[in-house]
Amino acid sequence: MTRAWTLKSRPTGLPDHDNFELCEIADAPIGAGEVRVRNLWMSVDPYMRGRMNDAKSYAAPFELGEPMHGGAIGEVIESQADGLAVGDLVQHMFGWRDSAQGPAAQFTKLPALGVAPQVFLGMLGMPGMTAWFGLLDVGQAKAGDTVFVSAAAGAVGSTVTQIAKAKGMTVIGSAGGADKCAWVKSLGADAVIDYKTEGSLVKKLSEAAPKGIDVYFDNVGGDHLDAALAVANDGAHFAMCGMIHGYNDATPVQLRYIMRIVAARLRIRGFIVTDFFDRMGEFYQDMGGLLAAGKLESRETVHEGLEAAPDAFLGLFSGENTGKMLVRI
């Protein structure tokens, strides 16, 4: 039997434990070209909140009563497929369960980069790719630029911070609380804004970036986006990765400085990491080199056991995680 989390009901606003149900599903024999995998690690990510709505988006909604999906790392325990052998470690999208099976094409063998397997769910996985392509391709960031990163203590934001510093940029991050701000500072950020303290975010950003910002990497939206609009230099690039501020809020924040898009000729572009999957080799080459050179630090917040998956997911929306939020199955 496979234990799997299903979506029992669609949440309104912030999800709670009643929206989830842990079920047992009978395993079927694997066929030719298929593998069975014992999951070791799974990822929870803010984008999964959108999949809980019955609405059109870039990722299909979770089906009620069916196993949920998400990034996972596992070990092949049974194989009838060429190229994947028992004992191989693989990455796949059959998370939220303790085992998975399917065609070998849906499982990717981890490259031998000398790092712990769970790093492929963080800095060397989709969060890392999101950071790398979002900053350098979408944001067109270059040496000498001033970059503002919201949620800089998260999996994506902390990686953006480190890539930007490694490539000669000035970095201003925002994070919630003294401990997170201290960690972001330790990653090399030139200034860190604690958004949980009293005071105007626009004023805080203006003081941290007296000459303005050239690139904004947005993970939050809301008042962070508004502050970036207020302080942006002419022709600044905005890489719109996520807007976790509004995922559970039916009343969006009013953007007071939105008219600066025209006046400052801002370039604002939303993106999804899957847009860049055909360029994964570029990412591994550059990020692998930065890791080998000791220029990147990976941090994880780990919940233990499959049973803890909803707690880990809900913790994303209260800022519980520093670095990548993971579940060790």
Contacts in CASP RR format, 6 or more apart in sequence:
PFRMAT RR
TARGET T0000
AUTHOR 0000-0000-0000
METHOD contacts of the structure
MODEL  1
MTRAWTLKSRPTGLPDHDNFELCEIADAPIGAGEVRVRNLWMSVDPYMRG
RMNDAKSYAAPFELGEPMHGGAIGEVIESQADGLAVGDLVQHMFGWRDSA
QGPAAQFTKLPALGVAPQVFLGMLGMPGMTAWFGLLDVGQAKAGDTVFVS
AAAGAVGSTVTQIAKAKGMTVIGSAGGADKCAWVKSLGADAVIDYKTEGS
LVKKLSEAAPKGIDVYFDNVGGDHLDAALAVANDGAHFAMCGMIHGYNDA
TPVQLRYIMRIVAARLRIRGFIVTDFFDRMGEFYQDMGGLLAAGKLESRE
TVHEGLEAAPDAFLGLFSGENTGKMLVRI
1 24 0 8 1.000
1 25 0 8 1.000
1 26 0 8 1.000
1 27 0 8 1.000
2 24 0 8 1.000
2 25 0 8 1.000
2 26 0 8 1.000
2 27 0 8 1.000
2 97 0 8 1.000
2 98 0 8 1.000
2 99 0 8 1.000
2 100 0 8 1.000
3 22 0 8 1.000
3 23 0 8 1.000
3 24 0 8 1.000
3 25 0 8 1.000
3 97 0 8 1.000
3 98 0 8 1.000
3 306 0 8 1.000
4 22 0 8 1.000
4 23 0 8 1.000
4 24 0 8 1.000
4 25 0 8 1.000
4 67 0 8 1.000
4 68 0 8 1.000
4 96 0 8 1.000
4 97 0 8 1.000
4 98 0 8 1.000
5 20 0 8 1.000
5 21 0 8 1.000
5 22 0 8 1.000
5 23 0 8 1.000
5 67 0 8 1.000
5 68 0 8 1.000
5 96 0 8 1.000
5 97 0 8 1.000
5 306 0 8 1.000
5 309 0 8 1.000
5 310 0 8 1.000
6 20 0 8 1.000
6 21 0 8 1.000
6 22 0 8 1.000
6 23 0 8 1.000
6 64 0 8 1.000
6 65 0 8 1.000
6 66 0 8 1.000
6 67 0 8 1.000
6 68 0 8 1.000
7 19 0 8 1.000
7 20 0 8 1.000
7 21 0 8 1.000
7 52 0 8 1.000
7 62 0 8 1.000
7 63 0 8 1.000
7 64 0 8 1.000
7 65 0 8 1.000
7 66 0 8 1.000
7 68 0 8 1.000
8 18 0 8 1.000
8 19 0 8 1.000
8 20 0 8 1.000
8 21 0 8 1.000
8 64 0 8 1.000
8 65 0 8 1.000
9 18 0 8 1.000
9 19 0 8 1.000
9 64 0 8 1.000
10 19 0 8 1.000
10 52 0 8 1.000
10 53 0 8 1.000
10 54 0 8 1.000
10 64 0 8 1.000
11 19 0 8 1.000
11 52 0 8 1.000
11 248 0 8 1.000
13 248 0 8 1.000
13 249 0 8 1.000
13 250 0 8 1.000
14 248 0 8 1.000
14 314 0 8 1.000
14 317 0 8 1.000
15 49 0 8 1.000
15 52 0 8 1.000
15 248 0 8 1.000
15 310 0 8 1.000
15 313 0 8 1.000
15 314 0 8 1.000
16 314 0 8 1.000
17 310 0 8 1.000
17 314 0 8 1.000
19 52 0 8 1.000
20 309 0 8 1.000
20 310 0 8 1.000
21 65 0 8 1.000
22 306 0 8 1.000
22 307 0 8 1.000
23 65 0 8 1.000
23 67 0 8 1.000
25 67 0 8 1.000
25 97 0 8 1.000
27 36 0 8 1.000
27 99 0 8 1.000
27 101 0 8 1.000
28 101 0 8 1.000
30 36 0 8 1.000
30 78 0 8 1.000
30 79 0 8 1.000
30 80 0 8 1.000
30 101 0 8 1.000
30 102 0 8 1.000
31 80 0 8 1.000
32 80 0 8 1.000
32 81 0 8 1.000
33 80 0 8 1.000
33 81 0 8 1.000
33 82 0 8 1.000
33 103 0 8 1.000
33 104 0 8 1.000
34 79 0 8 1.000
34 80 0 8 1.000
34 81 0 8 1.000
34 101 0 8 1.000
34 102 0 8 1.000
34 103 0 8 1.000
34 104 0 8 1.000
35 76 0 8 1.000
35 78 0 8 1.000
35 79 0 8 1.000
35 80 0 8 1.000
35 81 0 8 1.000
35 84 0 8 1.000
35 90 0 8 1.000
35 101 0 8 1.000
35 102 0 8 1.000
35 104 0 8 1.000
35 107 0 8 1.000
36 76 0 8 1.000
36 77 0 8 1.000
36 78 0 8 1.000
36 79 0 8 1.000
36 99 0 8 1.000
36 100 0 8 1.000
36 101 0 8 1.000
36 102 0 8 1.000
37 74 0 8 1.000
37 75 0 8 1.000
37 76 0 8 1.000
37 77 0 8 1.000
37 90 0 8 1.000
37 92 0 8 1.000
37 94 0 8 1.000
37 99 0 8 1.000
37 100 0 8 1.000
37 101 0 8 1.000
37 107 0 8 1.000
38 74 0 8 1.000
38 75 0 8 1.000
38 77 0 8 1.000
38 98 0 8 1.000
38 99 0 8 1.000
39 72 0 8 1.000
39 73 0 8 1.000
39 74 0 8 1.000
39 94 0 8 1.000
39 95 0 8 1.000
39 97 0 8 1.000
39 98 0 8 1.000
39 99 0 8 1.000
39 100 0 8 1.000
39 329 0 8 1.000
40 72 0 8 1.000
40 73 0 8 1.000
40 74 0 8 1.000
40 75 0 8 1.000
40 89 0 8 1.000
40 117 0 8 1.000
40 118 0 8 1.000
40 328 0 8 1.000
40 329 0 8 1.000
41 72 0 8 1.000
41 73 0 8 1.000
41 74 0 8 1.000
41 117 0 8 1.000
41 118 0 8 1.000
41 121 0 8 1.000
41 326 0 8 1.000
41 327 0 8 1.000
41 328 0 8 1.000
41 329 0 8 1.000
42 70 0 8 1.000
42 71 0 8 1.000
42 72 0 8 1.000
42 73 0 8 1.000
42 95 0 8 1.000
42 96 0 8 1.000
42 121 0 8 1.000
42 306 0 8 1.000
42 309 0 8 1.000
42 326 0 8 1.000
42 327 0 8 1.000
42 329 0 8 1.000
43 70 0 8 1.000
43 71 0 8 1.000
43 72 0 8 1.000
43 95 0 8 1.000
43 121 0 8 1.000
43 122 0 8 1.000
43 126 0 8 1.000
43 324 0 8 1.000
43 325 0 8 1.000
43 326 0 8 1.000
43 327 0 8 1.000
44 309 0 8 1.000
44 312 0 8 1.000
44 313 0 8 1.000
44 316 0 8 1.000
44 325 0 8 1.000
44 326 0 8 1.000
44 327 0 8 1.000
45 70 0 8 1.000
45 126 0 8 1.000
45 127 0 8 1.000
45 155 0 8 1.000
45 316 0 8 1.000
45 325 0 8 1.000
46 242 0 8 1.000
46 244 0 8 1.000
46 247 0 8 1.000
46 316 0 8 1.000
46 317 0 8 1.000
47 59 0 8 1.000
47 242 0 8 1.000
48 62 0 8 1.000
48 68 0 8 1.000
48 70 0 8 1.000
48 313 0 8 1.000
49 247 0 8 1.000
49 248 0 8 1.000
49 317 0 8 1.000
50 57 0 8 1.000
50 59 0 8 1.000
50 61 0 8 1.000
50 247 0 8 1.000
51 57 0 8 1.000
51 59 0 8 1.000
51 60 0 8 1.000
51 61 0 8 1.000
51 62 0 8 1.000
51 68 0 8 1.000
52 61 0 8 1.000
52 62 0 8 1.000
53 61 0 8 1.000
54 61 0 8 1.000
55 61 0 8 1.000
58 272 0 8 1.000
58 274 0 8 1.000
62 68 0 8 1.000
62 69 0 8 1.000
67 94 0 8 1.000
67 96 0 8 1.000
67 97 0 8 1.000
68 95 0 8 1.000
68 96 0 8 1.000
69 93 0 8 1.000
69 94 0 8 1.000
69 95 0 8 1.000
69 96 0 8 1.000
70 93 0 8 1.000
70 94 0 8 1.000
70 95 0 8 1.000
70 96 0 8 1.000
71 91 0 8 1.000
71 92 0 8 1.000
71 93 0 8 1.000
71 94 0 8 1.000
71 95 0 8 1.000
71 121 0 8 1.000
71 126 0 8 1.000
72 91 0 8 1.000
72 92 0 8 1.000
72 93 0 8 1.000
72 94 0 8 1.000
72 95 0 8 1.000
72 96 0 8 1.000
72 100 0 8 1.000
72 121 0 8 1.000
73 89 0 8 1.000
73 90 0 8 1.000
73 91 0 8 1.000
73 110 0 8 1.000
73 117 0 8 1.000
73 118 0 8 1.000
73 120 0 8 1.000
73 121 0 8 1.000
74 89 0 8 1.000
74 90 0 8 1.000
74 91 0 8 1.000
74 92 0 8 1.000
74 100 0 8 1.000
74 117 0 8 1.000
75 87 0 8 1.000
75 88 0 8 1.000
75 89 0 8 1.000
75 90 0 8 1.000
76 84 0 8 1.000
76 85 0 8 1.000
76 86 0 8 1.000
76 87 0 8 1.000
76 88 0 8 1.000
76 89 0 8 1.000
76 90 0 8 1.000
76 107 0 8 1.000
77 86 0 8 1.000
77 87 0 8 1.000
77 99 0 8 1.000
78 86 0 8 1.000
78 101 0 8 1.000
79 85 0 8 1.000
79 86 0 8 1.000
79 88 0 8 1.000
79 104 0 8 1.000
81 103 0 8 1.000
81 104 0 8 1.000
82 104 0 8 1.000
83 104 0 8 1.000
83 109 0 8 1.000
84 90 0 8 1.000
84 104 0 8 1.000
84 107 0 8 1.000
84 109 0 8 1.000
88 109 0 8 1.000
89 109 0 8 1.000
89 110 0 8 1.000
89 117 0 8 1.000
90 107 0 8 1.000
90 108 0 8 1.000
90 109 0 8 1.000
90 110 0 8 1.000
91 107 0 8 1.000
91 108 0 8 1.000
91 110 0 8 1.000
91 120 0 8 1.000
91 121 0 8 1.000
91 125 0 8 1.000
92 100 0 8 1.000
92 106 0 8 1.000
92 107 0 8 1.000
92 108 0 8 1.000
93 106 0 8 1.000
94 100 0 8 1.000
94 102 0 8 1.000
94 106 0 8 1.000
96 309 0 8 1.000
97 306 0 8 1.000
98 306 0 8 1.000
98 329 0 8 1.000
110 117 0 8 1.000
110 120 0 8 1.000
111 284 0 8 1.000
113 124 0 8 1.000
113 284 0 8 1.000
113 288 0 8 1.000
113 291 0 8 1.000
115 124 0 8 1.000
115 291 0 8 1.000
115 298 0 8 1.000
118 300 0 8 1.000
118 324 0 8 1.000
118 326 0 8 1.000
118 328 0 8 1.000
119 125 0 8 1.000
119 298 0 8 1.000
121 127 0 8 1.000
121 324 0 8 1.000
121 326 0 8 1.000
122 128 0 8 1.000
122 155 0 8 1.000
122 159 0 8 1.000
122 298 0 8 1.000
122 300 0 8 1.000
122 324 0 8 1.000
123 155 0 8 1.000
123 159 0 8 1.000
123 287 0 8 1.000
123 291 0 8 1.000
123 296 0 8 1.000
123 298 0 8 1.000
123 324 0 8 1.000
124 284 0 8 1.000
124 287 0 8 1.000
124 288 0 8 1.000
124 291 0 8 1.000
126 273 0 8 1.000
127 155 0 8 1.000
127 156 0 8 1.000
127 159 0 8 1.000
127 324 0 8 1.000
128 155 0 8 1.000
128 156 0 8 1.000
128 159 0 8 1.000
128 283 0 8 1.000
128 287 0 8 1.000
129 273 0 8 1.000
129 276 0 8 1.000
129 280 0 8 1.000
129 283 0 8 1.000
130 156 0 8 1.000
130 241 0 8 1.000
130 273 0 8 1.000
131 156 0 8 1.000
131 157 0 8 1.000
131 159 0 8 1.000
131 160 0 8 1.000
131 163 0 8 1.000
131 217 0 8 1.000
132 159 0 8 1.000
132 163 0 8 1.000
132 283 0 8 1.000
132 286 0 8 1.000
132 287 0 8 1.000
133 271 0 8 1.000
133 273 0 8 1.000
133 275 0 8 1.000
133 276 0 8 1.000
133 279 0 8 1.000
133 283 0 8 1.000
134 160 0 8 1.000
134 217 0 8 1.000
134 239 0 8 1.000
134 241 0 8 1.000
134 271 0 8 1.000
135 141 0 8 1.000
135 147 0 8 1.000
135 160 0 8 1.000
135 163 0 8 1.000
135 164 0 8 1.000
135 215 0 8 1.000
135 217 0 8 1.000
135 239 0 8 1.000
136 163 0 8 1.000
136 167 0 8 1.000
137 276 0 8 1.000
138 237 0 8 1.000
138 239 0 8 1.000
138 269 0 8 1.000
138 270 0 8 1.000
138 271 0 8 1.000
139 215 0 8 1.000
139 217 0 8 1.000
139 237 0 8 1.000
139 238 0 8 1.000
139 239 0 8 1.000
139 269 0 8 1.000
140 215 0 8 1.000
140 237 0 8 1.000
140 267 0 8 1.000
141 147 0 8 1.000
141 164 0 8 1.000
141 167 0 8 1.000
141 169 0 8 1.000
141 214 0 8 1.000
141 215 0 8 1.000
141 237 0 8 1.000
142 167 0 8 1.000
142 169 0 8 1.000
143 167 0 8 1.000
143 168 0 8 1.000
143 169 0 8 1.000
144 168 0 8 1.000
144 169 0 8 1.000
144 170 0 8 1.000
144 214 0 8 1.000
145 164 0 8 1.000
145 169 0 8 1.000
145 170 0 8 1.000
145 214 0 8 1.000
145 215 0 8 1.000
146 169 0 8 1.000
146 170 0 8 1.000
146 171 0 8 1.000
146 172 0 8 1.000
146 209 0 8 1.000
146 211 0 8 1.000
146 212 0 8 1.000
146 213 0 8 1.000
146 214 0 8 1.000
146 215 0 8 1.000
147 160 0 8 1.000
147 164 0 8 1.000
147 169 0 8 1.000
147 170 0 8 1.000
147 171 0 8 1.000
147 172 0 8 1.000
147 213 0 8 1.000
147 214 0 8 1.000
147 215 0 8 1.000
147 216 0 8 1.000
147 217 0 8 1.000
148 172 0 8 1.000
148 173 0 8 1.000
148 174 0 8 1.000
148 205 0 8 1.000
148 209 0 8 1.000
148 213 0 8 1.000
148 215 0 8 1.000
148 216 0 8 1.000
148 217 0 8 1.000
148 228 0 8 1.000
148 231 0 8 1.000
149 157 0 8 1.000
149 160 0 8 1.000
149 161 0 8 1.000
149 164 0 8 1.000
149 171 0 8 1.000
149 172 0 8 1.000
149 173 0 8 1.000
149 174 0 8 1.000
149 189 0 8 1.000
149 217 0 8 1.000
149 219 0 8 1.000
150 157 0 8 1.000
150 173 0 8 1.000
150 174 0 8 1.000
150 216 0 8 1.000
150 217 0 8 1.000
150 218 0 8 1.000
150 219 0 8 1.000
150 220 0 8 1.000
150 221 0 8 1.000
150 224 0 8 1.000
150 225 0 8 1.000
150 228 0 8 1.000
151 157 0 8 1.000
151 174 0 8 1.000
151 175 0 8 1.000
151 219 0 8 1.000
151 220 0 8 1.000
151 244 0 8 1.000
152 158 0 8 1.000
152 160 0 8 1.000
152 161 0 8 1.000
152 171 0 8 1.000
152 173 0 8 1.000
152 174 0 8 1.000
152 175 0 8 1.000
152 184 0 8 1.000
152 189 0 8 1.000
152 192 0 8 1.000
153 175 0 8 1.000
153 176 0 8 1.000
153 180 0 8 1.000
153 181 0 8 1.000
153 183 0 8 1.000
153 184 0 8 1.000
153 321 0 8 1.000
153 322 0 8 1.000
153 323 0 8 1.000
154 175 0 8 1.000
154 219 0 8 1.000
154 321 0 8 1.000
154 322 0 8 1.000
154 323 0 8 1.000
154 324 0 8 1.000
155 321 0 8 1.000
155 323 0 8 1.000
155 324 0 8 1.000
155 325 0 8 1.000
156 219 0 8 1.000
156 241 0 8 1.000
157 217 0 8 1.000
157 219 0 8 1.000
158 183 0 8 1.000
158 184 0 8 1.000
158 187 0 8 1.000
158 297 0 8 1.000
158 299 0 8 1.000
158 323 0 8 1.000
159 296 0 8 1.000
160 217 0 8 1.000
161 171 0 8 1.000
161 173 0 8 1.000
161 184 0 8 1.000
161 187 0 8 1.000
161 188 0 8 1.000
161 189 0 8 1.000
162 187 0 8 1.000
162 188 0 8 1.000
162 290 0 8 1.000
162 295 0 8 1.000
162 296 0 8 1.000
162 297 0 8 1.000
163 290 0 8 1.000
163 296 0 8 1.000
164 171 0 8 1.000
165 171 0 8 1.000
165 187 0 8 1.000
165 188 0 8 1.000
165 189 0 8 1.000
166 290 0 8 1.000
166 295 0 8 1.000
166 296 0 8 1.000
169 215 0 8 1.000
170 190 0 8 1.000
171 188 0 8 1.000
171 189 0 8 1.000
171 190 0 8 1.000
171 191 0 8 1.000
172 189 0 8 1.000
172 190 0 8 1.000
172 191 0 8 1.000
172 192 0 8 1.000
172 193 0 8 1.000
172 205 0 8 1.000
172 208 0 8 1.000
172 209 0 8 1.000
172 213 0 8 1.000
173 184 0 8 1.000
173 189 0 8 1.000
173 191 0 8 1.000
173 192 0 8 1.000
173 193 0 8 1.000
174 192 0 8 1.000
174 193 0 8 1.000
174 194 0 8 1.000
174 195 0 8 1.000
174 201 0 8 1.000
174 220 0 8 1.000
174 224 0 8 1.000
175 181 0 8 1.000
175 183 0 8 1.000
175 184 0 8 1.000
175 192 0 8 1.000
175 193 0 8 1.000
175 194 0 8 1.000
175 195 0 8 1.000
176 194 0 8 1.000
176 195 0 8 1.000
176 196 0 8 1.000
176 319 0 8 1.000
177 194 0 8 1.000
177 196 0 8 1.000
177 197 0 8 1.000
178 194 0 8 1.000
179 322 0 8 1.000
180 322 0 8 1.000
181 192 0 8 1.000
181 193 0 8 1.000
181 194 0 8 1.000
182 192 0 8 1.000
183 299 0 8 1.000
183 322 0 8 1.000
184 192 0 8 1.000
185 192 0 8 1.000
187 297 0 8 1.000
191 208 0 8 1.000
191 209 0 8 1.000
193 201 0 8 1.000
193 204 0 8 1.000
193 205 0 8 1.000
193 208 0 8 1.000
195 201 0 8 1.000
195 204 0 8 1.000
195 223 0 8 1.000
195 224 0 8 1.000
201 223 0 8 1.000
201 224 0 8 1.000
201 226 0 8 1.000
201 227 0 8 1.000
202 226 0 8 1.000
202 227 0 8 1.000
202 230 0 8 1.000
202 231 0 8 1.000
202 257 0 8 1.000
204 227 0 8 1.000
205 213 0 8 1.000
205 227 0 8 1.000
205 228 0 8 1.000
205 230 0 8 1.000
205 231 0 8 1.000
206 212 0 8 1.000
206 230 0 8 1.000
206 231 0 8 1.000
209 231 0 8 1.000
211 233 0 8 1.000
212 231 0 8 1.000
212 232 0 8 1.000
212 233 0 8 1.000
213 228 0 8 1.000
213 231 0 8 1.000
213 232 0 8 1.000
213 233 0 8 1.000
213 236 0 8 1.000
214 233 0 8 1.000
214 236 0 8 1.000
214 237 0 8 1.000
215 236 0 8 1.000
215 237 0 8 1.000
215 238 0 8 1.000
215 239 0 8 1.000
216 225 0 8 1.000
216 228 0 8 1.000
216 232 0 8 1.000
216 236 0 8 1.000
216 237 0 8 1.000
216 238 0 8 1.000
216 239 0 8 1.000
217 239 0 8 1.000
217 241 0 8 1.000
218 224 0 8 1.000
218 225 0 8 1.000
218 228 0 8 1.000
218 238 0 8 1.000
218 239 0 8 1.000
218 240 0 8 1.000
218 241 0 8 1.000
218 242 0 8 1.000
218 243 0 8 1.000
219 241 0 8 1.000
219 242 0 8 1.000
219 243 0 8 1.000
219 244 0 8 1.000
220 242 0 8 1.000
220 243 0 8 1.000
220 244 0 8 1.000
220 245 0 8 1.000
221 242 0 8 1.000
221 243 0 8 1.000
221 244 0 8 1.000
221 245 0 8 1.000
221 246 0 8 1.000
221 253 0 8 1.000
222 243 0 8 1.000
222 245 0 8 1.000
222 246 0 8 1.000
222 252 0 8 1.000
222 253 0 8 1.000
222 255 0 8 1.000
223 245 0 8 1.000
223 253 0 8 1.000
224 245 0 8 1.000
225 243 0 8 1.000
225 253 0 8 1.000
225 255 0 8 1.000
226 253 0 8 1.000
226 255 0 8 1.000
226 256 0 8 1.000
226 257 0 8 1.000
226 258 0 8 1.000
227 257 0 8 1.000
228 238 0 8 1.000
229 255 0 8 1.000
229 257 0 8 1.000
229 258 0 8 1.000
229 260 0 8 1.000
229 261 0 8 1.000
229 266 0 8 1.000
230 256 0 8 1.000
230 257 0 8 1.000
230 260 0 8 1.000
232 238 0 8 1.000
232 260 0 8 1.000
232 264 0 8 1.000
232 266 0 8 1.000
233 264 0 8 1.000
234 264 0 8 1.000
234 265 0 8 1.000
235 264 0 8 1.000
235 265 0 8 1.000
235 266 0 8 1.000
235 267 0 8 1.000
236 264 0 8 1.000
236 266 0 8 1.000
236 267 0 8 1.000
237 266 0 8 1.000
237 267 0 8 1.000
237 268 0 8 1.000
237 269 0 8 1.000
238 266 0 8 1.000
238 267 0 8 1.000
238 268 0 8 1.000
238 269 0 8 1.000
239 269 0 8 1.000
239 270 0 8 1.000
239 271 0 8 1.000
240 268 0 8 1.000
240 269 0 8 1.000
240 270 0 8 1.000
240 271 0 8 1.000
241 270 0 8 1.000
241 271 0 8 1.000
244 316 0 8 1.000
244 317 0 8 1.000
245 253 0 8 1.000
246 252 0 8 1.000
246 253 0 8 1.000
247 317 0 8 1.000
248 317 0 8 1.000
260 266 0 8 1.000
261 268 0 8 1.000
276 283 0 8 1.000
287 296 0 8 1.000
290 296 0 8 1.000
298 323 0 8 1.000
298 324 0 8 1.000
299 322 0 8 1.000
299 323 0 8 1.000
299 324 0 8 1.000
300 323 0 8 1.000
300 324 0 8 1.000
300 325 0 8 1.000
300 326 0 8 1.000
301 312 0 8 1.000
301 320 0 8 1.000
301 321 0 8 1.000
301 322 0 8 1.000
301 323 0 8 1.000
301 324 0 8 1.000
301 325 0 8 1.000
301 326 0 8 1.000
302 326 0 8 1.000
302 327 0 8 1.000
302 328 0 8 1.000
303 309 0 8 1.000
303 311 0 8 1.000
303 312 0 8 1.000
303 325 0 8 1.000
303 326 0 8 1.000
303 327 0 8 1.000
303 328 0 8 1.000
304 327 0 8 1.000
304 328 0 8 1.000
305 327 0 8 1.000
305 328 0 8 1.000
305 329 0 8 1.000
306 327 0 8 1.000
306 329 0 8 1.000
308 327 0 8 1.000
309 327 0 8 1.000
312 325 0 8 1.000
312 326 0 8 1.000
312 327 0 8 1.000
313 325 0 8 1.000
315 321 0 8 1.000
315 325 0 8 1.000
316 325 0 8 1.000
END
